[in-house]
Amino acid sequence: MSGHSKWSTIKRAKDIKDAKRSNLFTKLSKNIAVAARGNPDVDTNFKLRMAIDKAKGLSMPRDNIERAVKKAAGVSGEGAIDSLLYEAYGPEGVAIIIDVLTDNKNRTVSNIKHIITKCGGNLGNSGSVLWMFEMKGEIALLKPELDDDQELAIIEAGAEDIIRHDQQIIIITNKDELSKLKDKLQTLDLETSSADIVYLAKEKVPVKDEERLLKILEALDDDDDVNNVYTNADI
């Protein structure tokens, strides 16, 4: 699962290290703007609350957050942002899902195609790899340990799996239970570092050249229009 993969660990470390880089704030702003579309009320829009919590966790200034919400309402005068998924095959035929937030589809697909083909992969048709994944809710806790009572309460609240990895606890749940579970964690005084809807591979496949694959995943993640990257590779 993504919660205990090398790529997820690298990506979390990259986000923290790159928190002061403008392209990270650009991505967070896009995520907030898309989440706020149609309902800018953080109290009733769980997706928006998740996006803002993530931005705050990565030290994004409040002014940037407010501008992103205004952009969704059309107040800022900036162009609309589209949320898209691209599917691809990477080195050794591994499946890759690329979650994109963009105001220019032509630019985005050109950049993604260049990155993938340069590293020996190719873009796939719609549905070509998506069937290998399932959408799940994923919550990362700030604390590294749980007692038995806390673990039981989390399971009763809808957790499907609790993963301990790299001094972090990752909770996997049905995507429709994510909001309820996050609220339950709050009543248990368990702080979260992130809560997202993610694509988890139904089955992992081994790869021989991990470094080559990580290179393409990082190159995609560095693109300003790419929000998230998922793979079924066992890394």
C-alpha positions in Angstrom: 0.0 0.0 0.0 1.1 3.6 -0.6 1.4 4.2 3.2 4.5 1.9 3.5 6.1 2.2 0.1 9.6 3.7 -0.5 8.0 6.2 -3.0 5.5 7.5 -0.5 8.3 7.9 2.1 10.4 9.8 -0.4 7.5 12.0 -1.5 6.6 12.9 2.1 10.3 13.8 2.7 10.3 15.9 -0.5 7.2 17.8 0.5 8.7 18.7 3.8 12.1 19.6 2.4 10.6 21.6 -0.5 8.0 23.4 1.6 9.6 26.8 0.8 9.7 26.1 -2.9 7.2 28.1 -4.9 6.1 25.1 -7.0 4.9 23.3 -3.9 2.7 26.2 -2.9 1.5 26.4 -6.5 0.4 22.7 -6.2 -1.3 23.3 -2.8 -3.1 26.4 -4.1 -4.5 24.4 -7.1 -5.6 21.6 -4.8 -7.4 24.1 -2.5 -9.0 25.9 -5.5 -10.4 22.7 -7.0 -11.6 21.5 -3.6 -13.4 24.8 -3.0 -15.2 24.8 -6.3 -18.9 25.0 -5.7 -18.6 25.2 -1.9 -16.0 27.4 -0.3 -17.3 26.7 3.2 -14.6 24.7 5.1 -17.1 23.6 7.7 -19.3 21.7 5.2 -16.7 20.8 2.5 -14.5 18.0 3.8 -12.4 17.9 0.7 -11.6 21.6 1.2 -10.8 21.0 4.8 -8.4 18.3 3.9 -6.7 20.5 1.3 -6.3 23.4 3.7 -5.0 21.1 6.5 -2.4 19.8 4.2 -1.3 23.3 3.2 -1.1 24.4 6.8 0.9 21.3 7.6 3.5 22.4 5.0 3.6 26.0 6.3 1.7 27.6 3.4 0.9 31.2 4.4 -2.7 32.1 5.2 -2.8 34.7 2.4 -2.0 32.0 -0.2 -4.8 29.8 1.2 -7.3 32.6 1.0 -6.3 33.5 -2.5 -6.8 29.9 -3.6 -10.3 29.8 -2.2 -11.1 33.1 -3.9 -9.8 31.6 -7.2 -12.4 28.8 -7.0 -15.1 31.4 -6.6 -13.8 33.4 -9.6 -12.9 36.4 -7.5 -9.3 36.4 -8.3 -9.8 36.7 -12.1 -7.5 33.8 -12.8 -8.3 30.9 -15.1 -10.2 27.8 -14.1 -8.3 24.7 -13.0 -9.2 21.2 -14.3 -8.7 18.0 -12.4 -7.5 15.2 -14.6 -6.1 11.7 -14.5 -3.5 10.3 -16.9 -2.5 6.7 -17.0 0.8 5.4 -18.1 3.2 2.5 -18.3 6.6 3.1 -16.8 9.9 1.1 -17.0 9.4 -2.6 -16.9 5.7 -2.1 -17.7 4.7 -0.9 -14.2 1.4 1.0 -14.0 1.4 4.7 -13.1 -1.5 7.0 -12.4 -0.8 10.7 -12.6 -3.3 13.0 -10.8 -3.1 16.4 -12.5 -4.5 19.9 -11.6 -4.0 22.3 -14.6 -5.1 25.4 -16.3 -3.6 24.3 -19.6 -4.2 20.7 -20.7 -2.0 20.9 -23.8 1.0 22.1 -21.8 0.4 19.4 -19.2 0.0 16.4 -21.5 3.1 17.5 -23.5 5.2 17.7 -20.4 4.0 14.4 -19.0 4.5 12.6 -22.3 8.1 14.0 -22.5 9.0 12.8 -19.0 7.5 9.3 -19.5 8.9 8.6 -22.9 12.4 10.0 -21.9 12.5 7.4 -19.2 11.3 4.5 -21.4 7.6 4.5 -20.7 4.5 5.5 -22.6 1.1 7.1 -22.0 -1.9 4.7 -21.9 -5.5 5.0 -22.9 -8.2 5.9 -20.4 -8.8 2.8 -18.3 -5.7 1.0 -19.3 -4.2 0.9 -15.8 -6.9 2.4 -13.6 -8.5 -1.1 -13.1 -5.3 -2.2 -11.3 -6.0 0.3 -8.5 -8.8 1.2 -6.0 -9.6 4.5 -4.4 -9.1 4.5 -0.6 -9.0 7.0 2.2 -5.5 7.3 3.8 -4.7 9.1 7.0 -1.3 9.7 8.5 -1.0 10.2 12.2 1.6 12.4 13.8 2.3 9.9 16.7 4.3 6.7 16.1 2.4 4.4 18.4 -1.1 3.5 19.5 -2.3 1.7 22.6 -4.8 -1.2 22.3 -7.8 0.9 23.1 -7.0 3.6 20.5 -6.4 0.9 17.9 -9.7 -0.8 18.6 -11.6 2.5 18.5 -10.0 3.3 15.1 -11.0 -0.1 13.7 -14.6 0.3 15.0 -14.7 3.8 13.3 -14.1 2.2 9.9 -10.3 1.6 9.5 -9.6 -1.3 7.1 -5.9 -1.4 7.9 -3.4 0.2 10.2 0.2 0.3 8.9 3.3 1.1 11.0 6.2 2.3 8.9 9.2 4.6 9.4 8.0 6.0 12.7 4.6 6.8 11.3 1.2 5.2 11.5 -0.9 5.1 8.3 -4.6 4.3 8.4 -6.4 2.9 5.4 -10.2 3.2 5.1 -13.0 3.1 2.6 -13.0 6.5 0.8 -16.6 7.2 1.9 -15.6 6.7 5.5 -12.6 9.1 5.5 -14.5 12.1 6.9 -16.1 10.2 9.7 -12.8 8.5 10.6 -10.9 11.7 10.7 -13.5 13.3 13.0 -13.3 10.2 15.2 -9.5 10.5 15.5 -10.0 14.1 16.6 -12.2 13.0 19.5 -9.5 10.5 20.4 -6.9 13.4 20.5 -5.0 11.8 17.7 -3.5 14.5 15.4 -3.1 13.8 11.7 -0.4 15.0 9.3 -2.5 14.3 6.2 -5.8 12.9 5.1 -6.3 12.1 1.4 -8.2 10.1 -1.2 -5.5 7.9 -2.8 -5.2 5.2 -5.5 -3.8 2.0 -4.0 -2.6 -0.8 -6.2 -4.7 -4.0 -5.8 -1.5 -6.0 -6.3 2.1 -4.9 -6.2 4.6 -6.0 -8.9 8.3 -6.3 -8.4 10.8 -4.2 -10.3 14.5 -4.8 -11.0 15.7 -1.2 -11.4 14.1 0.8 -8.5 16.3 3.8 -9.1 15.2 4.1 -12.7 11.5 4.0 -11.7 12.0 6.5 -8.8 13.7 8.9 -11.2 10.5 9.0 -13.4 8.2 9.3 -10.4 10.2 12.2 -9.0 10.4 13.9 -12.4 6.6 13.7 -12.7 6.1 14.9 -9.1 8.4 17.9 -9.8 6.1 19.1 -12.6 4.0 22.0 -11.4 0.8 20.5 -12.8 1.1 17.1 -11.2 -0.7 16.8 -7.9 0.0 13.1 -7.1 1.7 10.1 -8.6 0.7 6.5 -7.8 2.3 3.2 -9.0 1.7 -0.5 -8.5 5.5 -1.1 -8.3 6.6 -2.9 -5.2 9.0 -0.2 -4.0 
